[in-house]
């Protein structure tokens, strides 16, 4: 999966958590790799750390906090095994559009 404009990674990690829960419910074992890209290198570095303020307690259930996060003095950090499923990179989709030829049936060229 690919999440363009991922900022600090909340969407990427949310997708990872939902996929993990779905795979567990369906007793399915599939590898997960989610790519998050953003124009800002600063936000990409923050996304890689997977650290979030305590205020996420308002939006994330206690069960998910216990299962997918570690509590720290500064807030919460997403568990290492979840972070390892996520790859973050700097990318400008306006200058380098990816996956331009994904549909093999689509007409090509002028």
DSSP file (Angstrom, degrees, kcal/mol; ACC not computed):
  #  RESIDUE AA STRUCTURE BP1 BP2  ACC     N-H-->O    O-->H-N    N-H-->O    O-->H-N    TCO  KAPPA ALPHA  PHI   PSI    X-CA   Y-CA   Z-CA
    1    1 A X              0   0    0      0, 0.0    34,-3.1     0, 0.0     2,-0.4   0.000 360.0 360.0 360.0 155.3    0.0    0.0    0.0
    2    2 A X  E     -a   35   0A   0     32,-0.2     2,-0.6    34,-0.0    34,-0.2  -0.998 360.0-168.8-133.0 131.9    1.1    3.6   -0.6
    3    3 A X  E >   -a   36   0A   0     32,-3.4    34,-2.2    -2,-0.4     3,-0.5  -0.902  14.0-161.2-118.9  98.7    0.0    6.7    1.4
    4    4 A X  E 3  S+a   37   0A   0     -2,-0.6    34,-0.2     1,-0.2    88,-0.0  -0.511  76.8  22.9 -76.2 149.5    1.1    9.9   -0.4
    5    5 A X  T 3  S+     0   0    0     32,-0.8    33,-0.3    86,-0.2    -1,-0.2   0.924  76.3 162.7  64.3  44.8    1.2   13.0    1.7
    6    6 A X    X   -     0   0    0     31,-2.7     3,-2.4    -3,-0.5     5,-0.4   0.580  15.7-175.1 -78.9 -10.3    1.6   10.9    4.9
    7    7 A X  T 3  S-     0   0    0      1,-0.3    40,-0.3    30,-0.3    -1,-0.2  -0.280  72.2  -3.8  52.8-121.8    2.9   13.8    7.1
    8    8 A X  T 3  S-     0   0    0     38,-0.1    -1,-0.3    39,-0.1    42,-0.2   0.347 105.0-103.3 -88.9   8.1    3.8   12.4   10.5
    9    9 A X  S <> S+     0   0    0     -3,-2.4     4,-2.8    28,-0.1     5,-0.3   0.473  79.4 130.7  94.6   1.9    2.6    8.9    9.7
   10   10 A X  H  > S+     0   0    0     -4,-0.3     4,-2.3     1,-0.2     5,-0.2   0.912  79.0  45.3 -57.2 -43.9   -0.7    8.7   11.5
   11   11 A X  H  > S+     0   0    0     -5,-0.4     4,-2.6     2,-0.2    -1,-0.2   0.916 112.5  51.1 -66.2 -42.3   -2.6    7.4    8.5
   12   12 A X  H  > S+     0   0    0     -6,-0.3     4,-2.2     1,-0.2    -2,-0.2   0.942 114.0  43.2 -60.3 -48.6    0.2    4.8    7.7
   13   13 A X  H  X S+     0   0    0     -4,-2.8     4,-2.5     2,-0.2    -1,-0.2   0.862 111.6  54.8 -67.9 -35.1    0.2    3.4   11.2
   14   14 A X  H  X S+     0   0    0     -4,-2.3     4,-2.5    -5,-0.3    -1,-0.2   0.918 109.6  47.2 -62.8 -42.9   -3.6    3.5   11.3
   15   15 A X  H  X S+     0   0    0     -4,-2.6     4,-2.7     2,-0.2     5,-0.2   0.920 111.1  51.8 -63.3 -43.4   -3.8    1.4    8.1
   16   16 A X  H  X S+     0   0    0     -4,-2.2     4,-2.5     1,-0.2    -2,-0.2   0.924 111.0  47.4 -59.1 -45.5   -1.1   -1.0    9.5
   17   17 A X  H  X S+     0   0    0     -4,-2.5     4,-2.4     2,-0.2    -1,-0.2   0.926 112.7  48.6 -63.1 -45.9   -3.1   -1.5   12.7
   18   18 A X  H  X S+     0   0    0     -4,-2.5     4,-2.5     1,-0.2    -2,-0.2   0.909 112.4  48.8 -62.6 -41.6   -6.4   -2.1   10.8
   19   19 A X  H  X S+     0   0    0     -4,-2.7     4,-2.9     2,-0.2     5,-0.2   0.920 110.6  50.5 -64.0 -43.4   -4.7   -4.6    8.5
   20   20 A X  H  X S+     0   0    0     -4,-2.5     4,-2.0    -5,-0.2    -2,-0.2   0.916 112.3  47.1 -60.5 -43.1   -3.1   -6.4   11.5
   21   21 A X  H  X S+     0   0    0     -4,-2.4     4,-2.5     2,-0.2    -1,-0.2   0.912 113.1  48.8 -65.3 -42.0   -6.5   -6.6   13.2
   22   22 A X  H  X S+     0   0    0     -4,-2.5     4,-2.2     2,-0.2    -2,-0.2   0.931 110.9  49.5 -62.9 -46.0   -8.2   -7.8   10.0
   23   23 A X  H  <>S+     0   0    0     -4,-2.9     5,-2.8     1,-0.2     4,-0.3   0.880 111.9  49.3 -62.4 -37.3   -5.6  -10.5    9.4
   24   24 A X  H ><5S+     0   0    0     -4,-2.0     3,-1.0    -5,-0.2    -1,-0.2   0.931 110.9  49.2 -66.4 -45.1   -5.9  -11.7   12.9
   25   25 A X  H 3<5S+     0   0    0     -4,-2.5    -2,-0.2     1,-0.2    -1,-0.2   0.848 116.5  42.2 -62.5 -34.5   -9.7  -11.9   12.7
   26   26 A X  T 3<5S-     0   0    0     -4,-2.2    -1,-0.2    -5,-0.2    -2,-0.2   0.358 108.4-123.3 -95.9   5.2   -9.6  -13.8    9.4
   27   27 A X  T < 5 +     0   0    0     -3,-1.0     2,-0.4    -4,-0.3    -3,-0.2   0.904  62.1 147.3  53.2  45.1   -6.8  -16.1   10.6
   28   28 A X      < -     0   0    0     -5,-2.8     2,-0.6    -6,-0.2    -1,-0.2  -0.901  39.4-156.7-114.2 139.6   -4.7  -14.9    7.6
   29   29 A X        +     0   0    0     -2,-0.4     2,-0.4    -3,-0.1    -5,-0.0  -0.885  30.6 149.0-119.3  99.9   -1.0  -14.6    7.5
   30   30 A X        -     0   0    0     -2,-0.6     2,-0.2     0, 0.0    -7,-0.1  -0.965  48.0-109.8-127.2 145.2    0.2  -12.2    4.9
   31   31 A X        -     0   0    0     -2,-0.4     2,-0.4     2,-0.0    -2,-0.0  -0.500  32.5-150.3 -71.8 144.7    3.2   -9.9    4.8
   32   32 A X        +     0   0    0     -2,-0.2     2,-0.4     2,-0.0   -16,-0.0  -0.960  20.9 170.1-119.2 132.9    2.4   -6.2    5.1
   33   33 A X        -     0   0    0     -2,-0.4     2,-0.5     2,-0.0    53,-0.2  -0.949   7.9-175.4-140.5 121.5    4.4   -3.4    3.6
   34   34 A X  E     - b   0  86A   0     51,-2.5    53,-2.9    -2,-0.4     2,-0.5  -0.970  11.3-152.5-120.5 128.9    3.1    0.2    3.6
   35   35 A X  E     -ab   2  87A   0    -34,-3.1   -32,-3.4    -2,-0.5     2,-0.5  -0.876   9.5-170.2-103.1 127.3    4.9    3.0    2.0
   36   36 A X  E     -ab   3  88A   0     51,-3.1    53,-2.2    -2,-0.5     2,-0.3  -0.973   8.4-178.4-116.7 127.5    4.4    6.5    3.3
   37   37 A X  E     +ab   4  89A   0    -34,-2.2   -31,-2.7    -2,-0.5   -32,-0.8  -0.919   6.9 166.7-125.9 152.8    5.7    9.5    1.3
   38   38 A X  E     - b   0  90A   0     51,-1.4    53,-2.3    -2,-0.3     6,-0.1  -0.981  41.5-123.3-156.4 157.2    5.7   13.2    1.9
   39   39 A X  S    S+     0   0    0     -2,-0.3     2,-0.6    51,-0.2    53,-0.1   0.831  92.1  79.1 -70.5 -33.5    7.4   16.3    0.5
   40   40 A X     >  -     0   0    0      1,-0.2     4,-1.7    51,-0.1     5,-0.1  -0.676  59.6-164.3 -87.7 119.4    8.8   17.3    3.9
   41   41 A X  H  > S+     0   0    0     -2,-0.6     4,-2.3     1,-0.2     5,-0.2   0.839  91.1  59.6 -66.2 -33.2   11.9   15.5    5.2
   42   42 A X  H  > S+     0   0    0      1,-0.2     4,-1.8     2,-0.2    -1,-0.2   0.927 107.9  43.3 -62.2 -45.7   11.2   16.8    8.7
   43   43 A X  H  > S+     0   0    0      2,-0.2     4,-2.6     1,-0.2    -1,-0.2   0.851 110.9  55.8 -71.6 -32.0    7.8   15.1    8.9
   44   44 A X  H  X S+     0   0    0     -4,-1.7     4,-2.4     2,-0.2    -2,-0.2   0.925 107.3  49.3 -63.0 -43.8    9.1   11.9    7.3
   45   45 A X  H  X S+     0   0    0     -4,-2.3     4,-1.3     1,-0.2    -1,-0.2   0.893 111.8  49.0 -62.7 -38.7   11.7   11.7   10.1
   46   46 A X  H  X>S+     0   0    0     -4,-1.8     4,-1.3     1,-0.2     5,-0.7   0.900 109.4  52.7 -66.1 -40.2    9.0   12.2   12.7
   47   47 A X  H  <5S+     0   0    0     -4,-2.6     3,-0.4   -40,-0.3    -2,-0.2   0.911 104.4  55.8 -61.5 -42.5    6.9    9.5   11.0
   48   48 A X  H  <5S+     0   0    0     -4,-2.4    -1,-0.2     1,-0.2    -2,-0.2   0.854 105.0  53.2 -59.4 -34.9    9.7    7.0   11.2
   49   49 A X  H  <5S-     0   0    0     -4,-1.3    -1,-0.2    -3,-0.2    -2,-0.2   0.839  92.9-151.0 -70.1 -32.4   10.0    7.5   14.9
   50   50 A X  T  <5 +     0   0    0     -4,-1.3    28,-2.7    -3,-0.4     2,-0.4   0.853  38.6 151.6  64.6  35.9    6.3    6.8   15.4
   51   51 A X  E   < +C   77   0B   0     -5,-0.7     2,-0.3    26,-0.2    26,-0.2  -0.843  19.2 180.0-103.4 136.5    6.0    9.0   18.5
   52   52 A X  E     -C   76   0B   0     24,-3.3    24,-3.1    -2,-0.4     0, 0.0  -0.970  29.1-104.5-136.7 149.4    2.7   10.7   19.4
   53   53 A X    >   -     0   0    0     -2,-0.3     3,-1.9    22,-0.2    22,-0.2  -0.191  38.6-104.4 -66.7 161.3    1.5   13.0   22.1
   54   54 A X  G >  S+     0   0    0     20,-0.4     3,-2.2     1,-0.3     4,-0.2   0.715 110.8  83.3 -59.1 -20.3   -0.6   11.7   25.0
   55   55 A X  G >   +     0   0    0      1,-0.3     3,-1.7     2,-0.2     4,-0.4   0.644  68.4  80.4 -62.9 -12.9   -3.6   13.4   23.3
   56   56 A X  G X> S+     0   0    0     -3,-1.9     4,-2.4     1,-0.3     3,-1.2   0.704  72.1  81.2 -65.9 -15.4   -3.9   10.3   21.0
   57   57 A X  G <4 S+     0   0    0     -3,-2.2    -1,-0.3     1,-0.3    -2,-0.2   0.775  85.0  59.3 -59.0 -24.8   -5.7    8.8   24.0
   58   58 A X  G <4 S+     0   0    0     -3,-1.7    -1,-0.3    -4,-0.2    -2,-0.2   0.797 118.1  27.9 -71.6 -28.6   -8.8   10.7   22.8
   59   59 A X  T <4 S+     0   0    0     -3,-1.2     2,-0.5    -4,-0.4    -2,-0.2   0.598 111.7  67.0-111.4 -15.0   -8.8    9.0   19.4
   60   60 A X  S  < S-     0   0    0     -4,-2.4    -1,-0.1     3,-0.0     5,-0.0  -0.928  82.4-118.7-114.9 130.5   -7.2    5.6   20.0
   61   61 A X     >  -     0   0    0     -2,-0.5     4,-2.5     1,-0.1     5,-0.2  -0.210  21.8-117.8 -63.5 155.3   -8.9    3.0   22.2
   62   62 A X  H  > S+     0   0    0      1,-0.2     4,-2.5     2,-0.2     5,-0.2   0.870 115.7  56.3 -60.3 -37.1   -7.2    1.7   25.3
   63   63 A X  H  > S+     0   0    0      1,-0.2     4,-2.1     2,-0.2    -1,-0.2   0.920 110.2  43.7 -62.4 -43.6   -7.1   -1.8   23.8
   64   64 A X  H  > S+     0   0    0      2,-0.2     4,-3.0     1,-0.2     5,-0.4   0.883 111.3  54.1 -70.0 -37.6   -5.2   -0.5   20.8
   65   65 A X  H  X S+     0   0    0     -4,-2.5     4,-1.4     1,-0.2    -2,-0.2   0.933 112.6  44.1 -60.2 -44.6   -2.9    1.7   22.9
   66   66 A X  H  < S+     0   0    0     -4,-2.5    -2,-0.2     1,-0.2    -1,-0.2   0.891 120.6  40.6 -66.0 -39.3   -2.0   -1.4   25.0
   67   67 A X  H  < S+     0   0    0     -4,-2.1    -2,-0.2    -5,-0.2    -1,-0.2   0.864 128.3  23.3 -80.4 -37.5   -1.5   -3.6   22.0
   68   68 A X  H  < S+     0   0    0     -4,-3.0    11,-2.9    -5,-0.2     2,-0.3   0.474 113.6  57.7-114.1  -3.3    0.2   -1.4   19.5
   69   69 A X  E  <  -D   78   0B   0     -4,-1.4     2,-0.4    -5,-0.4     9,-0.2  -0.897  60.3-141.0-130.3 156.5    2.0    1.3   21.5
   70   70 A X  E     -D   77   0B   0      7,-2.9     7,-2.4    -2,-0.3     2,-0.3  -0.963  27.6-128.1-111.3 134.8    4.5    1.8   24.3
   71   71 A X  E     +D   76   0B   0     -2,-0.4     2,-0.3     5,-0.2     5,-0.2  -0.630  34.0 170.2 -82.6 139.0    3.9    4.5   26.8
   72   72 A X  E >   -D   75   0B   0      3,-3.0     3,-0.8    -2,-0.3     0, 0.0  -0.838  50.2 -95.3-136.5 176.1    6.7    6.9   27.5
   73   73 A X  T 3  S+     0   0    0     -2,-0.3     3,-0.1     1,-0.2    -1,-0.0   0.854 125.0  47.1 -62.1 -34.0    7.1   10.2   29.4
   74   74 A X  T 3  S-     0   0    0      1,-0.1   -20,-0.4   -21,-0.1     2,-0.4   0.558 126.8 -87.3 -86.6  -8.6    6.5   12.2   26.2
   75   75 A X  E <  S- D   0  72B   0     -3,-0.8    -3,-3.0   -22,-0.2     2,-0.3  -0.931  71.7 -24.3 145.6-120.3    3.4   10.2   25.1
   76   76 A X  E     -CD  52  71B   0    -24,-3.1   -24,-3.3    -2,-0.4     2,-0.4  -0.962  39.3-158.2-135.0 149.3    3.3    7.0   23.0
   77   77 A X  E     -CD  51  70B   0     -7,-2.4    -7,-2.9    -2,-0.3   -26,-0.2  -0.998  29.0-116.5-127.1 133.8    5.5    5.3   20.5
   78   78 A X  E     - D   0  69B   0    -28,-2.7    -9,-0.3    -2,-0.4     5,-0.1  -0.389  47.0 -92.5 -63.9 142.0    4.1    2.7   18.0
   79   79 A X    >>  -     0   0    0    -11,-2.9     4,-2.3     1,-0.1     3,-0.6  -0.169  29.9-118.1 -59.3 149.6    5.6   -0.7   18.6
   80   80 A X  H 3> S+     0   0    0      1,-0.2     4,-2.5     2,-0.2     5,-0.2   0.870 112.0  56.4 -57.2 -42.6    8.8   -1.6   16.6
   81   81 A X  H 34 S+     0   0    0      1,-0.2     4,-0.4     2,-0.2    -1,-0.2   0.837 110.3  45.6 -64.8 -30.7    7.2   -4.5   14.8
   82   82 A X  H X4 S+     0   0    0     -3,-0.6     3,-1.1     2,-0.2     4,-0.4   0.904 111.9  51.4 -74.8 -42.5    4.5   -2.2   13.4
   83   83 A X  H >< S+     0   0    0     -4,-2.3     3,-1.5     1,-0.3    -2,-0.2   0.861 102.7  61.0 -60.2 -35.2    7.0    0.5   12.5
   84   84 A X  T 3< S+     0   0    0     -4,-2.5    -1,-0.3     1,-0.3    -2,-0.2   0.709  97.6  58.2 -67.5 -18.9    9.0   -2.2   10.6
   85   85 A X  T <  S+     0   0    0     -3,-1.1   -51,-2.5    -4,-0.4     2,-0.5   0.597  98.8  74.9 -80.5 -11.4    6.0   -2.8    8.3
   86   86 A X  E <   -b   34   0A   0     -3,-1.5     2,-0.5    -4,-0.4   -51,-0.2  -0.884  60.9-166.3-114.5 130.4    6.1    0.9    7.3
   87   87 A X  E     -b   35   0A   0    -53,-2.9   -51,-3.1    -2,-0.5     2,-0.4  -0.960   9.2-163.7-115.3 126.4    8.6    2.5    4.9
   88   88 A X  E     +b   36   0A   0     -2,-0.5     2,-0.3   -53,-0.2   -51,-0.2  -0.902  14.3 165.2-114.1 138.9    8.8    6.3    4.8
   89   89 A X  E     -b   37   0A   0    -53,-2.2   -51,-1.4    -2,-0.4     2,-0.3  -0.996  39.7-107.7-149.8 151.0   10.5    8.3    2.1
   90   90 A X  E     +b   38   0A   0     -2,-0.3     2,-0.3   -53,-0.2   -51,-0.2  -0.630  49.8 160.0 -76.7 134.9   10.6   11.9    0.8
   91   91 A X        -     0   0    0    -53,-2.3     2,-0.7    -2,-0.3   -86,-0.2  -0.955  35.6-150.4-160.8 136.4    8.7   12.2   -2.4
   92   92 A X    >>  -     0   0    0     -2,-0.3     4,-2.3     1,-0.1     3,-1.0  -0.914   9.0-169.5-110.9 104.0    7.2   14.9   -4.5
   93   93 A X  T 34 S+     0   0    0     -2,-0.7    -1,-0.1     1,-0.2   -89,-0.0   0.722  84.3  62.0 -67.8 -20.2    4.3   13.5   -6.5
   94   94 A X  T 34 S+     0   0    0      1,-0.2    -1,-0.2     2,-0.1     3,-0.2   0.765 115.9  30.1 -76.6 -23.4    4.0   16.7   -8.6
   95   95 A X  T <4 S+     0   0    0     -3,-1.0    -2,-0.2     1,-0.2     2,-0.2   0.689 133.4  28.4-104.5 -24.8    7.5   16.3  -10.0
   96   96 A X  S  < S-     0   0    0     -4,-2.3     2,-0.3     2,-0.0    -1,-0.2  -0.606  74.4-164.8-138.4  74.6    7.8   12.5  -10.0
   97   97 A X        -     0   0    0     -3,-0.2     3,-0.4    -2,-0.2     2,-0.1  -0.449  17.0-146.1 -66.3 124.9    4.5   10.8  -10.3
   98   98 A X        +     0   0    0     -2,-0.3    -1,-0.1     1,-0.2    -2,-0.0  -0.371  68.2  20.9 -86.0 166.6    4.8    7.1   -9.4
   99   99 A X    >   +     0   0    0      1,-0.1     3,-0.9    -2,-0.1    -1,-0.2   0.814  67.3 156.0  52.7  40.8    3.1    4.1  -10.8
  100  100 A X  T 3  S+     0   0    0     -3,-0.4     3,-0.2     1,-0.3    -1,-0.1   0.685  71.5  42.5 -74.2 -17.1    2.1    5.8  -14.0
  101  101 A X  T 3  S+     0   0    0      1,-0.1    -1,-0.3     7,-0.0    -2,-0.1  -0.255  72.1 124.6-122.6  46.4    1.8    2.5  -16.0
  102  102 A X    <   +     0   0    0     -3,-0.9     2,-0.8     1,-0.1    -1,-0.1   0.837  59.0  71.0 -75.0 -33.9    0.0    0.3  -13.5
  103  103 A X    >   -     0   0    0     -3,-0.2     3,-1.4     1,-0.2    -1,-0.1  -0.749  63.5-165.6 -90.7 108.2   -2.9   -0.7  -15.7
  104  104 A X  T 3  S+     0   0    0     -2,-0.8    -1,-0.2     1,-0.3    -2,-0.0   0.716  88.8  54.4 -67.0 -18.1   -1.6   -3.0  -18.4
  105  105 A X  T 3  S+     0   0    0      2,-0.1    -1,-0.3    -3,-0.1     2,-0.1   0.582  85.0 105.8 -89.1 -10.2   -4.8   -2.6  -20.4
  106  106 A X  S <  S-     0   0    0     -3,-1.4     2,-0.0     1,-0.1     0, 0.0  -0.419  81.3-104.7 -71.9 142.9   -4.5    1.2  -20.5
  107  107 A X        -     0   0    0     -2,-0.1     2,-0.3     1,-0.0    -1,-0.1  -0.367  38.5-149.6 -64.8 146.9   -3.4    2.8  -23.8
  108  108 A X        +     0   0    0     -3,-0.1    -1,-0.0    -2,-0.0    -7,-0.0  -0.892  46.7   9.2-121.3 150.4    0.2    4.1  -23.8
  109  109 A X              0   0    0     -2,-0.3    -2,-0.0     1,-0.2     0, 0.0   0.001 360.0 360.0  77.9 175.8    1.9    6.9  -25.6
  110  110 A X              0   0    0     -3,-0.0    -1,-0.2     0, 0.0    -3,-0.0   0.471 360.0 360.0 -75.1 360.0    0.4    9.7  -27.6
